[in-house]
């Protein structure tokens, strides 16, 4: 029933109106096997785009802006109510492996500095530290200026392919109901490879030999302390140069207050002298593609972060006024689906420092595997690099192109790579460069009616 007709009939009928919710049909049924059978339904196509980007994290927002700037009509679909993903909804306010990156990464830095959102008070070395609220507003303005259509509070739930296995539409769910969006080229920048998996792409998840996955971490913003007073417990350029002794000292302070955290290398990361990001939590044994697991981990983690702050406040002195300003609405998941692409980046590429003619990004971060299970004590932790030394390596465009479905690209941590390679290239500085390259390629392909691999 069309909305206008519904309103007319509702006004005329008075009492005794029967309200019909879109998408719900009385012929849907529950059977004794514990499942529900849905009837076939017609889903309206709400828009036709050249480039459709699913997920507005660092990779997705970079891809959407670049595609739109190259003249492609672009849609950006996001499950949260802001752009930036793990940077903003996840409060990851330090951008790693961004130094040396050109293009949009440098524009982000310049914009943050001009808007007073970048940390200019404390030397953080090669890391870009920023205020997440400034980042949210800045990314929205850049998207609007570029002509990107943004769709918040909307999740991709399915896709449509033609007879040649080329994507033609995505299906979304939101308060508006179930809707379809047509496109020429689609980008999966969901982090977990949701669109690719829903489209039937093959993928890997977890460590190759046993499927084990790195722990989640719920990040938080902390205030009520001052960098000049807690410098020895805080991450900054001088601490990094000394081997990061602040982490052990910060752990000792938490334990002195009467609480033992799940993460044995907790850290405070300055945004300003009176504002810090805190990473002090590990949630082991959960799957990033299980809503139940993510929910349980988030509830447990938020409780732990409050316990950590209370423990520090018990110490009085420099900690007496510490307060939890905000916990992230999105828990940080280090693992996710690694979608099979036209090329898979491997441990050997890291070791050999591989170069590619179709390189879109040079990764300088090393292997960063957080403990897959909680260490017995603070002295029993394995090194993050798993004994593998990366020489710096290229990410080829082929790793951003899905192997099983046509017209689909990936950017960010869901590109094609093995477990160890993923732990290195997942840094958000690389996600920006990947997204920018994917957006540029997608726009060119859409404009010329070609597949990405034909560009």
Secondary structure by P-SEA (a helix, b strand, c coil): ccaaaaaaaaaaaccbbbbbccccccccccccccbbbbcbbbbbbcccccbbbccccaaaaaaaaaaaaaccbbbbbbcccccccccccccccccccccccccaaaaaaaaaaaaccccccccccccccccaaaaaaaaaaaaaaabbbbbcccccccccccccccccccccccccccccccccbbbcccccaaaaaaacccccccccccbbbbbbbbbbccccccccccccccccaaaaaaccaaaaaaaaaaaaacccccccccccccccccbbbbccccccccccccaaaaaaaaaaaaaaaaaaaaaaaaacccccccccccccccccccccccccccccccaaaaaacccccccccccccccccccccccccccccccccccccccbbbbccccccccccccbbbccccccccaaaaaccccaaaaaaaaaaaaaaaaaaaaaccccccc
